[in-house]
Amino acid sequence: MSATARPLRRLPWTVGLWCLGALLPLWPAGTGHVHAADGTVDVTITAGVDSWADPGDHVVVAVEITTTDLFDGHVDIVATSGGTVTAPVEVAGGTTKTVRLVAPTSVDNLSVDVRVYEGDNLLERRTVTLKAAESVELVGVLPALRTRIGELPPTVTIAGDMGKAVVATLPSEVLALGATALEAFDTVVGTTADLRSLPPAQQAALFGWVNRGGRLLLDDRADLSSLPAEWRPGAAGYALAGQGEVRLLDGDATEGRWASFIQPSGSSQSELGDPFAFSEVFASPSEDLARRAGVRLPSLMPVLIPLIVYWAVISIVLFLVLKASRRLTLAWVAIPALAALTAGAVLVYGNHWRSAGKPAATTFVDGWPGGGTASSSVLLFSRDGGTITVGLPEQWQSDSEVAAYWGGFGSLPATVQPAGDGTDLRVRLDAGQVTTANITGPTAAVGLDITAISDGSHVTGTVTNTSSVTLHQVAVFGPGGADDVGDLAPGASADFSISANALPAGFALATRVWTPATDPRRDPADIAELGIWSNAAVSRVMYPSAMVRAAGWTTERAAPADIDASSATVVTSTAHVAPAGDDLPASCIRFAAVRSPFQRFGNGLEDQVFRFVLPPTATPPALLLEVPAEVDTLQIWNGSGWVDLQRAARVANVPPNAVRDGVVLVRIPNNGMFLGPESHPVLRGATA
């Protein structure tokens, strides 16, 4: 908590600066007490989940304002890139109001700059730095369960010496901000009554978060009808839901048995536990957008030639002509006339260049049953200069920090202002200036269904276009490769086949089926743009284990931005790979490194812990664990402790008590000899 005081009369600036330096070490961290023009204003700032967040996640910043007199101003949250999220605030005298905004964070800088204005006057400015939760689980509790439980435990020690969990209430006001507001949470715990009570937009936010890898734990099984049918747990007590999970607790949360159901989770960007891992082509959406929009840098030759001619005429030709005619005084008229003519030619060319092209948008959609979440890049430019304002749907938020993955922030920062019924995107441009804004939010269902099975050597299946538009350049991706199935008309289906054996880390898959726009061999009819695919790949696990992702391109789906823009959209959906028979191959078992020494903010001393999730079945099969040869000691969690796993050669039998609710946890102690992030144990059925 921190407090600042603004005196009512002006002090010499040197005295004020000296006082500020002397008092700064004594400042608390998040509360400010300031004197506004008409009274006293108290400002309290909180961010993340009890000040925790994972690098690169969006976080909710809550600014609480208490005032003795009417307060009329606004709150700005400024990210590392300069991208701003803003909201107007009006607080009646003698009352308190809390403003919640969703702000993006950078992968290497977990801080945001919070500014509170009264009118146009800066009243309070605070840099809020969050704590990296790389080995801390962040758990949100929905309101109905929160009421039933009463007081929440602030922290929970995770069994097996796997860190701790921070537990906090997840209010409906946060759910109303959309799926991006939930990114900081690893697990959400609630009841079926919580699900039924949520408005459709808040349900969609929760389901979009689950689809990206969140774990939804329900403390009862009274009524699961609010869940998508594919996500309802059966006899196994859990269901795989997109990249996430839905699990039933049967009263464990109500009874306070928190340590029994909170498990470690991995990175939202890599299953290998390596925050620097990136296995896709490097491409920029800005270049794709500029090419499609017809916006390009002007050629210098039409500018240089008139200037060179002007120089030659003024310095040589005009002098010789006027001297020969003995009328040098005409230079006072001729030189300004030639200068005006040259400037006019340059101006005409510049206006022609500025009037070329139109705005453009490219969008990646990650679908789940009944809805989807989208990430979009929008190219904006101004011919005459001024502020460009673009309308966006409800719950759309800034995604400005995604540009950090490409080495910096080349575009002009935009301002995003969310409201109850929509969001405004604003950016001020000079005449002829161009910028690209990145935004994210909910969208409609994608209309692309996929099924997949594995026999241990190949993953095969069918992809179907259930939308009303033709999808072009449809492809199916998995850890083992990609298959181009061509265009799919509405209602059409196609079969696919890819290898069941995962490729080594670092292999790009998109270029196996799509040609970059810069490639001269590209078919003019192709509409795939690798820039938005790369943007999406750095903020999610694009090719999750034991899953396939189908993707198809269209120009008939409208851009989220309310502008007259050309639009290219790639819609994607995922499916879990089911076993083709009684065997359980490794390609059907989900995997993630949930603890790793290769953390961005870690000290390299963490043990390696791997979490495997079996397909939901009432009776798990016998399992084997294939162990890399360089591993000396391997341990497995049996529910009460870690036990050494004996193996013959490189294979170990998994004891039945190590399979707990479909989960197997394996640990490699960090004794100075550990696996690189590209290598890990492999779990499979004993007969596979």
N, C-alpha and C positions, 0 to 999 in steps of 0.2 A: 504494500500500500504506500502511496506517496502523496504528499500534500504540498501545494504551492500557494503562496499568498501574493496578491497583487496590491500594493499600497494605493491609497486613495490620492496621494499627492506625489508628484514626480520627484524622484531623486536624481542626482547626477549619475550619468550612466556608469562611471567608473566605480562609484560606491555600490550601485546595484549589482554590477558584475562581481565585485569582491564579496558581497554578501551571499550571492548565489553560489559562488565557489566554496565558501565556508560552510554553507548549510547543506549542500548536495549530498555529502556522505551520510547525513542523518535522515535522508528522505525515506519514508515508508514507500511501498511499491504500487498500489493501485487506486488510492483515493486522493482526490484533490479538493481543496477548499479555497475557492476564489471569490473575489468581490467583483460582481458584475456591475454594469452601469446603474442598475436600479435595485440591487440587493446582493445577497450572498447565494452562491451556487456551489453545491457539493457534487463532485464528479467521482464515481467509482467505476473502474474499468476491470473487467475480467475477460479472459480469452481461453479458448480450447476447453478441454475437460479438466477442470481444476488446474489450469495452466499447463496441461500436457497436450502434446499432439505429435503425430509422426511427420517427419520432413516431407514437404511437398503436398501435404493435405490442405484442404480448405478448413478453416476454423471459424467458429462463431465468436464474434467479439461483442460483448454486452457492455453498453455504456449506460450507467444509471445516473440520472440527473435529478437532484433535489434543489428546489429554489424557493426563496422567500417571496419573490415577486415574479411576475410573468416573464418567462424565458422564451425567446423566439430566435432560433438559430438552426444550425445543422451540425452533423457529425460526419467527419471524413475518416476513412481507414485507408492509408496509403501503403501499398506493398513495395517490395524491393525494387520492382521495375518502374515504379511511379504510377502504376495503375491504381485508380481510386474507386472505392465504394462509398457512396454518400447517402444520407437520409436527412430530410428536414425534421426538426424537433420543435414542438411547442409544448411548454409545461406551464400549467397554471400555478400561480403563487401559492406556496404552502403545500405543494404536492410533489410527488416523485414519479418519474417516468423512466422506463428502461427501453433503450433502442438496441435491437440485435441485428447485426450485419454479418454476412458471410464474406470472409476475406481469404484469398489464396495466399499460400506461403511458398517460398522457394525451397528447393531441395537442399540447399546449403545455408539457408538463413531463416531460422524460425523466429522472425520478429516482424512486427507490423507497427506502423506509426499512426497513432490515434490523435486526431485533432478535433477539438470542440470549439465551435464558433457561436458567438452571439451576434446576430446580424452578419456583418462582414468582418467583425473583429475576432481575432484569435484569442480565445479565453483560456484554453488548456491544450497542451501538447505533451504526449507521452509515448515513448517507445516501449512497447510491450514485447518481451522476449519469452517465448514458451520453452518448456523443457521437452527434450527429445524423448519420446516414449518407445524407443526401439526394443526395450526389454520389459516394458510395462504394458499391461493390458488395460484398456480403457472401456469400462462397462457402463452402459446407460440403462436406467430402470424406468419403464413406462409408468404413467400416472396411476392407473388402477392398482397395479402391484405395489407401487410406492405407498399408496394409502393403506393397503393391507398390511404391509411389513412394518410401517412406522419408520423408525430411525434406521438409516442405512449405515453399513460399516464403511468408513472412509477408505480403507484399504483392506485387501485380502491377500494373504500369502498363498501363492499358487503351490500346490503339492509338487513334490519332487525337486525342490530348490530351483524352480523355473521362473523366479521373479515374483512380482507382485501385481495386483490389479487395483486400479483406482475406480471406485464405484460412485456414480453421480446420478441424480435425477435427470431424466430426459423429458423436458416439458413439451407440451403440444406446440408452444410458440416456436420451438426449434424445428420440429417436424414440419411446420408450416413454411419454413424457408427452403425446403426441398432436399433432395438426396445429398447434395454437396454439403449441407449443414451437418450431415451425419458422418462424414468421412473420417473424423478423428476417432470415432468409436470402433472398437474391434468386435464387441458383443453388445447386443441389446436384449434385455430380459423383460418379459411382460406376461400378460395373461391373454386368453382368447377374448375376454371382455375388452381389453385394451384395443385389440385389433378391430373388433366390431364397432367401437366408439369413434374410431378415427374417420374423419371426412375422406372422401375418395382421393383428394390431392395429397393428403398426409399418408394414406395407405400406399399410394404410388411412390412417394418419397422413400418410405421404409423398404418397399420391395425393390426399388432401384438400388438401394444401398446393399441389400442382401445379394442381389444379382452380381454386384461387383466384388463379393467376397465376405460380406458381413455374416455374423452368426446370430440368428434370431432364436432365443430360447423361451419357450412358453411353459409356464408353471402349471398348466392344466391342459386337458384335452377335451374340454366340454364341447366346444363348437369350433371346428377348423374351417368352416365354410368361407371365412373371409380370405383365406389363403388361396392362391391359384391352385387348381386341382393337381397340377404336377408337383406342387411343393408340399402337399399334405403328408405328414409322416404316417407310416403304416405300422405293421407289427414290430418292425425294428426299432421304432421310437424316434427315428430321424429321417430326414429326406435331404437329398442334395438339391440345392436351389440355385441355379446358375453357378457362379463360382463360390457361392456361400452355402450355408446349411440352415435348416430349420429343425430344432430339437425339442423334445418334450421332457420336462423335468419332474413331473408328478409331485409337485409340492416342495421340492428341495429349496427353492428360493424363499418360500413362505416360512419354512422351518429354519432358515438361516444357515443351510449347509452350502455356503458359497464356494468353499474350496473344492467341493466335490464335482462342480460342473464348469468352473472357469478354467479354460485351457489356453495355452500360449498360441499366438497367431503369428504369421509371417508378414512380410512386406506386401503392400498392395501393388507393388511394381515388379516384384521378382519372387518366384518360388524358390530360387536358389540361395536366398539369404545374402545376396550381393547387391547392394544399392546402386552399384555402378554398372550392373549388367544391362545390356541393351542388345537385343537380337533382331534388329530390323534395319532396313535401309535408312540412311540419313537423307532426309528430304525436307524441304521447307514449303509449307503451304502458301507463304507469301509469294514465292516465285510462280507456283501454279496459278494462283489467283490473278497475279499481274498479267500473266500470259493470256489467260482466258478473258480477262477484262479489257484487254487491248491497251493496258497502261504500260508504257515503257519509257526509258530515258530518251530524250530527244537526241538526234544526231547533231554533232557539233559543226559539221560541214556547212549546213545552211546558215549558221550563225557566223562562222569564221569567214566565209567567202565575201559577204557584204562588208565586213569589217576590213578585210584585206583590200578590197576594191576601194573602199572609202579612204583608207590610208594612202593608197597609190594615187588616187585622183587628187586628194588634198595636197599631198606633199610633192608631187611631181607634175602630173598632167595639168592641174588647175594653175599651178605657178607658171608653167611654160606658156599656156594659152593666154593668161592675163598679161604676162610680160610681153609676149609677142604683139598683143593688141594694145599695149601700153595703157591698160586699165586695171592696175593692181588694186585700186580702191574698191572694185567690184567684189573682191574677196570677202568684204564685210557682208555681202548679201549671199554670195555663192556658198561659202563654207556653212553657214547655218542652214541653208536650203538642202545641201547635200547631207548634213548631219540628220536633219529631220526625215529625209527620204530613207536613209539607212536605218534609223531607229524604227521607222514605220514598217520596213520590211521585216526586221527582227521581231517586232511586236505582232505582226500578222502571223508569222511562223509560230511564235510562242502561243498565241491564242488558238491556232489550229491544233497544236500538240495538246494543250490543256483541254480542248473540247472533245478529244478522242476517248473512246472507251466508256464503260459503265461499271457500277459497283458489281461485286461478285462475292459469292459465298460458297464454302465447301464444308460439309458436315459429315461426321461419323456418328452413327446411331448404334448403341448397344442394347439389343432388345431382350425383353423378358416376357413371360406369358401375360399379355394384356397391356403392355406398355413398353417404354424404353427411356433411356437417358442419352443425351446427345452432347457432342462437343463440336463447336462450329468456329471457323475462322472467317471473318468478314473483311473484305477489302473496301475501304472507303476513301474517296478523294473529293476535293473541292476545286471547282474551276475558278471561282471568284474569291475564295477564302471565306472564313466564318465558322460558326459552330454547326456541326452535323449532329442531328439527333435521330436515333433509330429506335423504334419500338420493338420490344421483345415480349414473349409470353411470360406468364406468371412463373415464379420460382427460378427464372434464369439468373445466373450469377456470373461474376467476372472469373475468367480463367487466365489472367494476364501472365502468371508466372510460368506457364508452360514454355514460354520462349527461352527460359533460362537453360533448357536442355540443349539449345543450339548455340550456346556460347555468348549470350547477351540479349539485350532488349533493343532491337533495331528500330521498332516502330514507336510512334508517338503514343504516350500512355493515354488510355481512354478512361472516362468516368462512367461508372455503372450506378444507377439509382433504382433499387428495387422498390416496388409498391405492392399493395394488396392485390391488384388486378393486372399487373404487368411490370415490366422493367424497361427503363430508358437507358440507352447507351449514347454517351455524348463524347465528342472529341472536337477540339478546335484546330483548324487547319489553315495554313496560308494558301494563297492562290496557287493551284497546281500541285499542292502537297498531297501525299498518299500515305495511308497507314493501314495496318492490319490489326484488328481486335479479335481476341480469343474469348469465347463465352461458352457456358455449359448450362444445361437444364433439362427438364423432362420433355418427352415427345410421345407421339402416338405409337402404337404397336407397329412392328417392322414388316410383318407379313412374309416371313421367311422361316419355314420349319425344316428341321433336320433330325434325322435318326442315324445312329451309328452303333455298330457291333464290332468286336475284335475277336479273331481266332488266335491271337498271339503273334502272328506275322504281319497281318494287314488289318487296317481299320476300314470297313466298308459301310455303305449306307446310302440314303436317299435324301436329297434336298428338294423342297417344294416351294414354289412361289405362290403364297396365298394372298398376295396383295392385288390391287386393281391395275397396276402398271407393270410394264415389262422391265425386268431387271437384267442389266447387261454385265458381261464379263464376270459371271458368278463363279466363285471359287470356294473351295473348302480347305481349311487349314487345320493342322494338328501338329503336335510336337515332332512327328516323324516326316512332315513334308506338306505339300499342297497339291491340289488337283483342280485344274481349270475345267469347268463343266459347261461353259458357254452361256449364251443368253437364255433366259427363261421367261416365256410369256405368262400372263396371269393364269394360274391353275396348273402350269406345267411342272414336271418333275425331272430329275436327272440323277443318275447313280454316280458314286465316286469311290475311289480307292486310294489310300495312302499307306505308307509304311507304319507299322505299329511301334517301331523302334525309334526312340527320340533322337534327333540330331544333336550333335555337340553344341554347347552354347556358342553364340556368335554367328550362327547361320541365318541369313535373311531369307524370308519365305515370299514376301510380296513380289519381288522381282522374278520369281520363278513362274508367275502367272500373269503379271502385269508389266507393261513397258513404261519406263519413265517418260514424261512429256518431252524431255530434252533429247531423247534417243531418236536419231533420224530414221530409224527403222520402224518407228511406231506407226500403227495404222491410224489414219486420220479419223476413223470412226470410233476409236477408243475414247472413253471418258474417264477412266480410272486416273486418280491423282494421288501420288504417293505421299505428298506433303501431309495431308490430314491423317493418313494412315500412320505415319511416323509420329505425329502429335499424339494420337491415341495410344500408340505403343509405349510411349515413355511414361504414361500415367496409369497404366494397368498391366496386368499379365495378359498379353495378347493371345498366347497359345498355352492355356493352362493344361496341366497334366490330366490325362484320362478324359479329355474333352476335345471336341472339334468345334471350329467356328466357321459358319457359312457367311459369305459376304457377296453382295451384289450392288451394282451401281445404277443410279437413275438420275435424270435431269428433270423428272416430272414431279418430284416431291419438293414442295415449296421450302425455301430457306426459312429458318426461324426468325430472321430479321425482317422487319416490316419495311422493306425497300424494294424498289424495282431492280432486282439483281439477277444475274445468271446464277444458277445453282446446280451444284453437283453433290450428290449424297450417296454415301455407302452405308447400306443397312446391313447389320450383322446380327446373328443369333448363335447361341451355343447349345450344345447337347452333350450329355455324358455318354461315354462309350460303355456299352453293356457287353458282358461276355457272350460269345456266340453259342456256348454250350455249358457243360458243367464245370469246365476248367475256369480258373480266374487268372488271366494273364496280367502282367504288370501294367499293361496299357489301359486297364480298367480301374486302377487304384489311384485315387487322388494323392498328391504328395506336395509337401512344402517344408522348407527349412524354417523352423519357427524360432530358433535361437542360433546365433552365429557369431563368430569373432569378427566377421567382415562387415561390421556396422559402420555407418557413416560417422556417427558420433561416439562409437564405442572405444574401448581400450584394448581390444584384441584378446581379452581373457575369458570371454564367454565360451562355455561348452557348445558343441554342435548338437542340436536337438532336431530330429526330423519327425514330422507328423504325417501318418498315412491314414486315409479314410477309405473304407471299403464300400462297395455298393450296398445299399440297404437290403439285407436279407435277414430272416428270422434266425437262421443258424449259420454263422460264419464258417467257411471251409478251413481245412488245415492249411497253414501258411509256411512259406520258406522265405528267408531273408538272404539275398546275395550281398556279400560284403566286399568292398574294394580291398585289394591285396595289401595296401599300405596301412590298413587300420589294425592297430594292436589290440585295443580294448573296445568292446562294444557292449552297451548295456541296454536293457529294455525295461519299461515301466510295467509293473504287475498290479498296480492299484494301491500298493502300500509302500513301495520302494523300488529303487533301481537295482537290478540284478544283472550280473555278468552273463552274457549270452555265449554259450559254448558252440563252436562251429567246427565242422569238418571241411578242410580246405577253405573254400570261400562261401560255404553255405551253412546256414544255421536254421534249426527248427524253431518256430515261434510257439511258445507255450500258450495253451488256450486262455489262461488267465491274463495274458497280455493284450487280448482283444477286448476292449471295453467300449461298449456302445458303438461298435464299428470303427474305433480309433486304435491305432498302434503307435506308441511313442518310443523312439529309439534315440539313444544318446551316445556320442563319442566324447569322452572326457578330454578337456583341453590340457594335455600334458606337454605341449610344445609340438606335438605331431598331430596335425589335423588335416582333413581333406580340403582341397580347394573348392570354391563354390560350384565348379562345374562337375564335381564328382559326388556321388551319394549312394547309400545303400538302396537296393531295389527289393521291393516286397512283391511276392506273387503267390498264387495258389500252389500247393505241393504237387499237383498233377499237371500244372501248366507247362 
